[in-house]
Amino acid sequence: MSTSESDTIAETSTETPPAENTNRKQPFPQGFLDTISTGWAERPEQSPPPRAQAAFTAARRAAVSAAFPGERLVFPAGSLKQRSNDTDYPFRAHSAFAHLTGWASDSLPDSVLVFEPTASGHDVTLHLRDRADRTTTEFYADATVGEFWIGPRPALGDVASDLGITTAHLDGFAAADGDRVGDEDEELARFVSELRLVKDAYEIEQMRLAVEVTARGFDDIVADLPRIIATPRGERAVEGVFHHRARTEGNGEGYDTIAASGPHACYLHWTRNDGAVVPGDLILVDAGVEVDSLYTADITRTLPVSGTFTEVQRKIYEAVREAADAAFAAAVPGVKFRTVHEAAMRVIATRVAEWGLLPVSVDEALEADRGGQHRRYMVHGTSHHLGIDVHDCAQARRDMYYDGILEPGMVFTIEPGLYFQIDDLTVPEEYRGIGARIEDDILMTADGPENLSAGIPRTADEVEAWIARLAH
């Protein structure tokens, strides 16, 4: 079993336990205390060259500085969060902190980025916990930050060279009255969120990488379908297969994988993933790899477990694909973001009306205030911005987001679906328990939209051929 903070040895050579609860700690023998701080090799600073994103993060910080002259701005990375007792969740830095520093999967908890106002703008400093001298008890006795427990930390100078930013010891940071804190100040949070609406060249490169790795994760799932089917909780097997790819080629998943087979596919955020994967059903897999830079893909494919769609499944699936294609065609520079959703909704409303599922006409269902009957079968939106967060730019103003104008450099999803709940009496029995969604990651360019995930099979025929090719 793993060690934890309560396994650390008490910092005393006496057998008398300290007053605090240290019932699992053992005393350090005097010999250990006399020798632990000696006999270690020197650890010279490495002074690495700046990482690829350093020039981009400098430009982002300059934009923040220009927008808030004379203000002291504070962007915390965040702290470890308890999972249970003395076990923490894996640390992930706050997205605004990572975006402005370039410090991503390797960032340290409790670090703080500070903009100190000057006459000409701001002096920007990254405060972090420096290496502990090996003569200190932190080195060997603190299971949370001690290097004996969690491994070496970078020196201040190493981080400064790596990120191209001034660094200082965390002990030198003190909050002050009037600080504007990035995760608490609404205006500041909004600005840095809107700063991510248009991606720079580095971000676009990372999005391409995230999609590439995610595509390989989907191939892994398809190739492993026979074992997945044979596993009693096959949805967990799907999750595990994708996790292996996400951790070996990235930082992990950008969000909890949805592996929803059969009727579970009708639950939009099904992450329990404890069901069987049964031939004859569809399985909806919504998954994305977060690469080491913390940029994430967000892709959904719906697969016939047996390798072949039934007639009804194919009809529903292809209606979803038609809606996705219509949304893609509507996504051109200069139109409002919500136009993408409206294009998909017209197809969804038209098809469910043709199937006799609407009590009103298509035009009546599409009325903004009085309609919406078709939304029973697709309650969610069609698109969201994507980047260093799976739902990126979420603090942006409505007129910059939903009513904003599509511009080159924006990255967003297109993800229509149809979901017929197992107990929905408004649909024919053969529809019940079928859920389908197709989700792609789209880069807007000056020439129009580019589907970054187009290489992952999308049409019903392509999906069947994909399974036939890989699922041996």
VEXDREN-2710 file (C-alpha; in Angstrom, 1 decimal):
% VEXDREN-2710
k/r/px/py/pz
1/MET/0.0/0.0/0.0
2/SER/1.1/3.6/-0.5
3/THR/2.7/5.7/2.2
4/SER/1.0/8.9/3.4
5/GLU/1.7/11.8/5.7
6/SER/0.7/9.9/8.8
7/ASP/3.4/7.4/7.9
8/THR/6.2/9.9/8.4
9/ILE/8.5/9.3/11.3
10/ALA/8.1/11.7/14.3
11/GLU/10.9/14.3/14.6
12/THR/12.1/13.1/18.0
13/SER/14.3/10.5/19.4
14/THR/12.2/10.0/22.5
15/GLU/9.7/7.3/23.0
16/THR/7.2/9.7/24.5
17/PRO/4.6/10.5/21.8
18/PRO/3.9/14.2/21.0
19/ALA/0.6/15.7/22.2
20/GLU/-0.9/15.8/18.6
21/ASN/-2.4/12.7/17.0
22/THR/0.7/10.9/15.7
23/ASN/-0.4/7.4/16.5
24/ARG/1.1/6.0/13.3
25/LYS/4.4/7.9/13.5
26/GLN/7.5/6.3/14.8
27/PRO/10.4/8.2/16.5
28/PHE/13.5/9.0/14.5
29/PRO/16.5/7.3/16.1
30/GLN/19.4/9.7/17.0
31/GLY/21.7/8.1/14.5
32/PHE/19.3/9.0/11.7
33/LEU/19.0/12.6/12.9
34/ASP/22.8/12.9/13.1
35/THR/23.4/11.6/9.5
36/ILE/20.4/12.3/7.3
37/SER/21.6/15.8/6.3
38/THR/25.1/14.7/5.1
39/GLY/26.5/12.7/2.3
40/TRP/24.4/14.1/-0.6
41/ALA/25.8/15.1/-4.0
42/GLU/25.5/18.7/-5.1
43/ARG/22.4/19.6/-7.2
44/PRO/23.5/22.3/-9.6
45/GLU/20.8/24.4/-11.3
46/GLN/20.1/23.3/-14.8
47/SER/19.1/26.7/-16.4
48/PRO/17.1/25.1/-19.3
49/PRO/16.2/27.1/-22.4
50/PRO/12.8/28.6/-22.3
51/ARG/10.0/26.2/-23.3
52/ALA/8.2/26.6/-26.6
53/GLN/5.2/28.6/-25.1
54/ALA/7.3/31.2/-23.2
55/ALA/7.0/33.8/-25.9
56/PHE/3.2/33.3/-26.1
57/THR/2.7/33.4/-22.3
58/ALA/4.7/36.7/-22.2
59/ALA/2.3/38.2/-24.8
60/ARG/-0.7/37.0/-22.7
61/ARG/0.7/38.6/-19.6
62/ALA/1.3/41.8/-21.4
63/ALA/-2.4/41.8/-22.5
64/VAL/-3.5/41.4/-18.9
65/SER/-1.1/44.1/-17.7
66/ALA/-2.4/46.6/-20.3
67/ALA/-6.0/45.9/-19.3
68/PHE/-5.5/46.5/-15.5
69/PRO/-3.0/49.4/-15.1
70/GLY/-2.1/50.2/-11.5
71/GLU/-3.8/47.1/-10.1
72/ARG/-2.1/44.3/-8.1
73/LEU/-3.2/41.1/-9.7
74/VAL/-2.8/37.7/-8.2
75/PHE/-3.3/34.3/-10.0
76/PRO/-3.0/31.3/-7.7
77/ALA/-2.2/27.9/-9.0
78/GLY/-4.4/26.3/-6.4
79/SER/-3.6/23.8/-3.6
80/LEU/-3.9/20.1/-3.2
81/LYS/-7.4/18.9/-2.5
82/GLN/-8.2/16.1/-0.1
83/ARG/-9.6/12.9/-1.5
84/SER/-9.9/11.0/1.7
85/ASN/-8.1/11.3/5.1
86/ASP/-4.5/12.0/4.2
87/THR/-4.8/11.2/0.5
88/ASP/-5.1/14.0/-2.1
89/TYR/-6.3/14.2/-5.6
90/PRO/-3.7/14.6/-8.3
91/PHE/-2.8/18.3/-8.6
92/ARG/-3.8/20.3/-11.6
93/ALA/-3.1/24.0/-11.7
94/HIS/-5.9/26.5/-12.3
95/SER/-6.3/27.1/-16.0
96/ALA/-5.8/30.9/-15.9
97/PHE/-2.5/30.3/-14.0
98/ALA/-1.3/27.7/-16.5
99/HIS/-2.3/29.8/-19.4
100/LEU/-0.4/32.9/-18.2
101/THR/2.7/31.0/-17.0
102/GLY/3.1/28.1/-19.4
103/TRP/3.6/25.9/-16.3
104/ALA/1.3/23.0/-16.9
105/SER/1.4/19.3/-15.7
106/ASP/4.7/19.9/-13.9
107/SER/3.5/23.0/-11.9
108/LEU/3.7/23.0/-8.1
109/PRO/0.8/23.5/-5.7
110/ASP/0.4/26.8/-3.9
111/SER/2.4/28.7/-6.4
112/VAL/1.2/32.2/-7.2
113/LEU/1.7/34.5/-10.2
114/VAL/1.7/38.2/-9.1
115/PHE/1.5/41.4/-11.2
116/GLU/3.0/44.2/-9.2
117/PRO/2.0/47.6/-10.6
118/THR/4.7/50.0/-11.8
119/ALA/4.7/53.3/-13.6
120/SER/5.1/51.6/-16.9
121/GLY/2.9/48.5/-16.4
122/HIS/3.7/45.6/-14.1
123/ASP/6.6/43.6/-12.7
124/VAL/5.4/40.0/-12.9
125/THR/6.8/37.4/-10.5
126/LEU/6.1/33.7/-10.1
127/HIS/6.3/32.8/-6.4
128/LEU/6.8/29.1/-5.7
129/ARG/8.1/26.8/-3.0
130/ASP/11.9/26.6/-3.5
131/ARG/13.9/23.4/-2.9
132/ALA/14.3/22.6/0.8
133/ASP/17.8/22.5/2.0
134/ARG/18.7/19.0/3.1
135/THR/19.5/20.2/6.5
136/THR/15.8/21.0/7.1
137/THR/13.3/18.6/8.4
138/GLU/11.0/19.3/5.4
139/PHE/13.3/17.3/3.2
140/TYR/12.7/14.0/5.0
141/ALA/9.8/14.5/7.3
142/ASP/7.0/16.2/5.3
143/ALA/5.1/13.7/3.2
144/THR/3.2/16.5/1.4
145/VAL/6.1/18.5/0.0
146/GLY/9.3/16.8/1.2
147/GLU/11.5/15.6/-1.6
148/PHE/12.2/12.3/0.1
149/TRP/8.5/11.6/-0.4
150/ILE/7.4/13.2/-3.6
151/GLY/10.6/13.6/-5.5
152/PRO/12.8/16.6/-6.4
153/ARG/11.4/20.0/-7.0
154/PRO/12.9/22.5/-9.5
155/ALA/15.1/25.3/-8.2
156/LEU/13.9/28.9/-8.6
157/GLY/16.5/29.6/-11.2
158/ASP/15.5/26.5/-13.2
159/VAL/11.9/27.6/-13.3
160/ALA/12.8/31.1/-14.3
161/SER/14.9/29.9/-17.2
162/ASP/12.3/27.3/-18.2
163/LEU/9.3/29.7/-18.3
164/GLY/11.0/32.9/-19.1
165/ILE/9.7/34.6/-16.0
166/THR/11.1/36.1/-12.8
167/THR/10.7/33.8/-9.8
168/ALA/10.8/34.2/-6.0
169/HIS/10.4/32.0/-3.0
170/LEU/6.8/31.5/-1.9
171/ASP/7.7/32.8/1.5
172/GLY/8.1/36.2/0.0
173/PHE/4.5/36.5/-1.1
174/ALA/1.9/38.1/1.1
175/ALA/-1.6/39.0/0.2
176/ALA/-2.5/42.7/0.4
177/ASP/-5.7/44.7/0.7
178/GLY/-6.9/45.6/-2.7
179/ASP/-5.5/42.5/-4.5
180/ARG/-7.5/41.4/-7.4
181/VAL/-7.4/37.6/-7.4
182/GLY/-8.0/35.8/-10.6
183/ASP/-10.3/33.1/-9.3
184/GLU/-12.4/35.5/-7.1
185/ASP/-12.5/38.8/-9.1
186/GLU/-15.4/38.6/-11.6
187/GLU/-14.0/41.2/-14.0
188/LEU/-10.5/39.7/-14.0
189/ALA/-11.7/36.2/-14.4
190/ARG/-13.8/37.3/-17.3
191/PHE/-10.9/39.0/-19.0
192/VAL/-8.5/36.1/-18.8
193/SER/-11.4/33.8/-19.9
194/GLU/-12.1/36.0/-23.0
195/LEU/-8.3/36.1/-23.7
196/ARG/-8.6/32.4/-24.5
197/LEU/-11.4/32.7/-27.1
198/VAL/-8.9/33.1/-29.9
199/LYS/-6.0/30.6/-29.7
200/ASP/-2.4/31.4/-30.6
201/ALA/-0.2/29.2/-32.7
202/TYR/1.2/27.3/-29.7
203/GLU/-2.3/26.5/-28.5
204/ILE/-3.5/25.3/-31.9
205/GLU/-0.5/23.0/-32.1
206/GLN/-1.4/21.6/-28.7
207/MET/-5.0/21.1/-29.7
208/ARG/-3.9/19.1/-32.8
209/LEU/-1.7/17.0/-30.6
210/ALA/-4.5/16.3/-28.1
211/VAL/-6.8/15.2/-30.9
212/GLU/-4.1/13.0/-32.4
213/VAL/-3.6/11.1/-29.1
214/THR/-7.3/10.9/-28.5
215/ALA/-7.8/9.4/-31.9
216/ARG/-5.4/6.6/-30.9
217/GLY/-7.3/6.2/-27.7
218/PHE/-10.5/5.5/-29.7
219/ASP/-8.7/3.1/-31.9
220/ASP/-7.6/1.2/-28.7
221/ILE/-11.2/1.0/-27.6
222/VAL/-12.4/-0.4/-30.9
223/ALA/-9.6/-2.9/-31.1
224/ASP/-10.4/-4.1/-27.6
225/LEU/-14.1/-4.5/-28.1
226/PRO/-14.1/-8.4/-27.8
227/ARG/-12.5/-8.2/-24.3
228/ILE/-14.7/-5.2/-23.4
229/ILE/-17.8/-7.2/-24.3
230/ALA/-16.6/-10.2/-22.2
231/THR/-16.0/-8.0/-19.1
232/PRO/-19.1/-7.8/-16.8
233/ARG/-18.6/-4.1/-16.3
234/GLY/-17.5/-3.4/-19.8
235/GLU/-18.0/0.3/-19.6
236/ARG/-15.2/0.3/-17.0
237/ALA/-13.0/-1.6/-19.4
238/VAL/-13.6/1.1/-22.0
239/GLU/-12.6/3.8/-19.5
240/GLY/-9.5/1.8/-18.5
241/VAL/-8.4/1.3/-22.1
242/PHE/-8.7/5.0/-22.9
243/HIS/-7.0/5.9/-19.6
244/HIS/-3.9/3.9/-20.5
245/ARG/-3.5/5.9/-23.7
246/ALA/-4.2/9.2/-21.9
247/ARG/-1.6/8.6/-19.2
248/THR/1.1/7.1/-21.5
249/GLU/0.9/9.9/-24.1
250/GLY/-0.5/12.8/-22.1
251/ASN/-1.2/14.1/-18.6
252/GLY/-4.5/12.1/-18.4
253/GLU/-8.1/12.8/-19.4
254/GLY/-9.4/16.3/-19.7
255/TYR/-12.6/15.2/-18.0
256/ASP/-14.2/12.0/-16.8
257/THR/-14.7/9.6/-19.6
258/ILE/-18.3/8.8/-20.6
259/ALA/-18.6/5.2/-21.6
260/ALA/-22.4/4.8/-21.9
261/SER/-23.7/1.6/-23.4
262/GLY/-27.3/0.8/-24.2
263/PRO/-29.8/3.0/-22.3
264/HIS/-27.0/4.7/-20.5
265/ALA/-26.2/6.6/-23.7
266/CYS/-29.3/8.6/-23.1
267/TYR/-27.8/10.1/-19.9
268/LEU/-25.8/13.0/-21.1
269/HIS/-23.1/12.9/-18.4
270/TRP/-23.0/9.2/-17.6
271/THR/-19.7/8.7/-15.8
272/ARG/-20.6/5.9/-13.5
273/ASN/-19.5/3.5/-16.2
274/ASP/-20.5/0.4/-14.4
275/GLY/-22.7/-1.3/-17.0
276/ALA/-22.2/-4.2/-19.4
277/VAL/-21.4/-3.6/-23.1
278/VAL/-23.8/-5.8/-24.9
279/PRO/-23.9/-6.8/-28.6
280/GLY/-26.9/-5.3/-30.3
281/ASP/-26.7/-2.1/-28.3
282/LEU/-24.9/1.2/-29.1
283/ILE/-22.1/2.5/-26.9
284/LEU/-21.5/6.2/-26.7
285/VAL/-18.0/7.1/-25.8
286/ASP/-17.2/10.8/-25.0
287/ALA/-13.5/11.1/-24.1
288/GLY/-10.6/13.5/-24.5
289/VAL/-6.8/13.3/-23.8
290/GLU/-5.3/16.2/-21.9
291/VAL/-1.7/16.5/-23.0
292/ASP/1.1/17.7/-20.8
293/SER/0.4/21.3/-21.7
294/LEU/-3.1/20.8/-20.2
295/TYR/-4.9/21.4/-23.5
296/THR/-7.6/18.8/-24.1
297/ALA/-9.5/17.2/-26.9
298/ASP/-13.3/16.5/-26.5
299/ILE/-14.6/13.8/-28.9
300/THR/-17.6/11.6/-29.0
301/ARG/-18.2/8.5/-31.2
302/THR/-21.2/6.2/-31.0
303/LEU/-20.4/2.6/-31.9
304/PRO/-22.6/-0.5/-32.6
305/VAL/-21.2/-3.0/-30.2
306/SER/-21.9/-5.9/-32.6
307/GLY/-20.1/-4.1/-35.4
308/THR/-23.3/-3.3/-37.4
309/PHE/-26.1/-0.8/-36.9
310/THR/-29.6/-2.0/-36.9
311/GLU/-32.0/-0.2/-39.2
312/VAL/-33.4/2.0/-36.5
313/GLN/-30.0/2.7/-35.0
314/ARG/-28.6/3.7/-38.4
315/LYS/-31.5/6.0/-39.0
316/ILE/-31.0/7.8/-35.7
317/TYR/-27.2/7.9/-36.1
318/GLU/-27.3/9.3/-39.6
319/ALA/-29.8/12.0/-38.5
320/VAL/-27.2/13.1/-35.9
321/ARG/-24.5/13.1/-38.5
322/GLU/-26.6/15.2/-40.8
323/ALA/-27.1/17.7/-38.0
324/ALA/-23.4/17.8/-37.3
325/ASP/-22.6/18.3/-41.0
326/ALA/-25.2/21.2/-41.2
327/ALA/-23.6/22.8/-38.2
328/PHE/-20.1/22.5/-39.7
329/ALA/-21.3/24.1/-42.9
330/ALA/-22.9/27.0/-41.0
331/ALA/-19.6/27.7/-39.1
332/VAL/-17.9/30.3/-41.1
333/PRO/-15.9/33.4/-40.1
334/GLY/-18.1/36.4/-39.3
335/VAL/-21.3/34.5/-38.2
336/LYS/-22.5/34.4/-34.6
337/PHE/-21.5/31.4/-32.6
338/ARG/-25.1/30.5/-31.9
339/THR/-25.7/30.0/-35.7
340/VAL/-23.9/26.7/-35.4
341/HIS/-26.4/25.4/-32.8
342/GLU/-29.4/26.8/-34.8
343/ALA/-28.3/24.9/-37.9
344/ALA/-28.0/21.6/-36.0
345/MET/-31.4/22.2/-34.3
346/ARG/-33.2/22.7/-37.6
347/VAL/-32.1/19.2/-38.8
348/ILE/-33.0/17.6/-35.4
349/ALA/-36.4/19.2/-35.5
350/THR/-37.0/18.2/-39.1
351/ARG/-36.1/14.6/-38.6
352/VAL/-38.1/14.0/-35.4
353/ALA/-41.1/15.7/-37.0
354/GLU/-40.8/13.3/-40.0
355/TRP/-40.7/10.4/-37.6
356/GLY/-44.0/11.7/-36.1
357/LEU/-42.6/12.6/-32.7
358/LEU/-43.5/16.4/-32.6
359/PRO/-47.0/17.7/-31.7
360/VAL/-46.3/20.8/-33.8
361/SER/-44.7/21.8/-37.1
362/VAL/-40.9/22.2/-37.5
363/ASP/-41.2/26.0/-37.7
364/GLU/-43.4/26.1/-34.5
365/ALA/-40.8/23.9/-32.7
366/LEU/-38.0/26.2/-33.7
367/GLU/-39.7/29.4/-32.4
368/ALA/-37.3/30.9/-29.9
369/ASP/-39.9/31.6/-27.1
370/ARG/-42.8/29.3/-27.7
371/GLY/-41.2/26.3/-29.3
372/GLY/-38.5/23.7/-28.2
373/GLN/-40.6/20.6/-28.4
374/HIS/-37.8/18.8/-30.3
375/ARG/-35.3/19.7/-27.4
376/ARG/-36.9/16.8/-25.4
377/TYR/-34.6/14.6/-27.5
378/MET/-31.6/16.9/-27.5
379/VAL/-31.6/19.1/-24.4
380/HIS/-28.0/20.2/-24.6
381/GLY/-26.3/22.8/-26.7
382/THR/-24.4/21.9/-29.9
383/SER/-21.1/23.7/-29.3
384/HIS/-18.7/25.0/-26.7
385/HIS/-15.3/26.6/-26.8
386/LEU/-12.4/24.2/-26.2
387/GLY/-8.8/24.6/-25.1
388/ILE/-7.0/24.5/-21.7
389/ASP/-10.4/23.7/-20.2
390/VAL/-12.9/21.3/-21.8
391/HIS/-15.5/24.0/-21.5
392/ASP/-13.0/26.8/-22.1
393/CYS/-13.7/30.5/-21.8
394/ALA/-16.7/29.8/-19.5
395/GLN/-16.6/33.1/-17.7
396/ALA/-16.7/35.1/-21.0
397/ARG/-19.7/37.5/-21.5
398/ARG/-22.6/36.2/-23.5
399/ASP/-22.0/38.7/-26.3
400/MET/-18.5/37.4/-26.6
401/TYR/-19.5/33.7/-26.4
402/TYR/-22.9/32.5/-27.4
403/ASP/-23.7/35.8/-29.3
404/GLY/-20.0/36.3/-30.2
405/ILE/-18.6/36.3/-33.8
406/LEU/-16.7/33.3/-35.1
407/GLU/-13.1/34.3/-35.7
408/PRO/-10.0/32.5/-37.1
409/GLY/-8.2/30.9/-34.2
410/MET/-11.3/29.8/-32.3
411/VAL/-11.5/26.1/-31.3
412/PHE/-14.9/24.7/-30.4
413/THR/-16.9/21.5/-30.5
414/ILE/-19.8/20.5/-32.7
415/GLU/-21.8/17.8/-30.9
416/PRO/-25.4/17.2/-31.8
417/GLY/-27.2/14.1/-30.5
418/LEU/-30.5/12.3/-30.2
419/TYR/-31.5/10.5/-27.0
420/PHE/-34.6/8.4/-26.5
421/GLN/-34.9/7.5/-22.9
422/ILE/-35.8/3.9/-22.1
423/ASP/-39.1/5.0/-20.5
424/ASP/-40.1/7.7/-22.9
425/LEU/-43.6/6.9/-24.0
426/THR/-43.6/9.7/-26.7
427/VAL/-41.5/7.6/-29.0
428/PRO/-42.0/4.2/-30.6
429/GLU/-40.8/1.3/-28.5
430/GLU/-38.0/0.4/-31.0
431/TYR/-36.4/3.9/-30.4
432/ARG/-36.4/3.6/-26.6
433/GLY/-33.0/3.2/-25.0
434/ILE/-31.1/4.5/-28.1
435/GLY/-28.7/7.4/-27.6
436/ALA/-26.3/8.7/-30.2
437/ARG/-23.9/11.7/-30.3
438/ILE/-21.1/12.7/-32.7
439/GLU/-18.7/15.3/-31.4
440/ASP/-15.8/16.8/-33.3
441/ASP/-13.3/19.5/-32.5
442/ILE/-13.3/22.4/-34.9
443/LEU/-10.6/25.0/-35.6
444/MET/-11.8/28.2/-37.3
445/THR/-9.5/29.4/-40.0
446/ALA/-9.6/32.4/-42.3
447/ASP/-10.8/30.0/-45.0
448/GLY/-13.5/28.4/-42.9
449/PRO/-13.8/25.5/-40.4
450/GLU/-11.3/22.7/-40.1
451/ASN/-12.5/19.5/-38.5
452/LEU/-9.4/18.5/-36.4
453/SER/-11.0/15.1/-35.6
454/ALA/-12.2/14.3/-39.1
455/GLY/-9.8/11.3/-39.2
456/ILE/-11.8/9.5/-36.7
457/PRO/-14.6/7.6/-38.6
458/ARG/-17.9/9.5/-38.6
459/THR/-20.4/8.0/-41.0
460/ALA/-22.3/4.9/-40.2
461/ASP/-20.5/3.0/-43.0
462/GLU/-17.1/4.3/-41.8
463/VAL/-17.8/3.2/-38.2
464/GLU/-18.8/-0.3/-39.3
465/ALA/-15.6/-0.6/-41.4
466/TRP/-13.5/0.7/-38.5
467/ILE/-14.8/-2.0/-36.2
468/ALA/-14.4/-4.7/-38.8
469/ARG/-10.8/-3.6/-39.4
470/LEU/-9.7/-3.3/-35.7
471/ALA/-11.9/-5.5/-33.5
472/HIS/-10.5/-9.0/-34.1
END
